[in-house]
């Protein structure tokens, strides 16, 4: 009878250890996942962004010039 009881504990211990090992491998697998590379900027993207920034700068200058013409100090 005693033999059978110790076998059940051994099986239970093995199941617990196997479960813990699976959890550990799962955590390590998720932690070692490589980050995705950032999308590369093409010449067209750079040109488009620089044109937008330049247009915005010109608009700000126009607004500033119009504001100073209306409100002389």
N, C-alpha and C positions, 0 to 999 in steps of 0.2 A: 504494500500500500504506500509505503514511504517513497519508494522509487517512482511511482506514478505521479505523486505530488511534486517531486522535484523536477520531473520532466516538464510538467505544465508551467512551472515557474521559469524554466529554461526557455521554453517556447515563447512565453510572454516577454521575457527579457530580450530575446532575439527580435521579436516584433517591435518592441520599443526602440531598440538600437537601430533597426532598419528604418523605422519611421524618422528617427532623429537624423540619420545619415541622409535620407532623402530630402529632409528640410534643409540641412546644411548645404547639400549640393545645389539645391534650388536657389538658396540665398547667394551662394558664391557665383552661380551661373548668371544671376541677374546683376550682381555687382560688377562682374567683369565684362559686361556688355559694352562694346566700344561705342562712343558717341558718334552720331552721324555728322558727316562733314558739312560745313556751311556751304550754301550754294555759291558758286563762283560768280563774280561780276564780269560781264562782258563789256566790250568797248561801248556797245549801244546803251547799256544800262548806265555806265559812267557818264556818257555824253548827255543822256536824258536827264539824269539827276543834276548835272552841272548846269544845264540850260534852265531847269526849273529853279534852281537856287539863284541864278543870275537874274531871271525874270522877277523873282520875289524881291531881290535887292533893288532892281530898277523901280519896282512898284513902291517900295518903302521910301526911296529917294524922292519920287514924285509926290508921295503923301507928305513927306517932311517939307519939301519945297512949297507945296500948296498951303500947308499949315503955317509956315513962316511968313508967307505972303499975306495971309489973312490976319495974322496976329503979330504985327511988328512990336518989338520990345525995345 
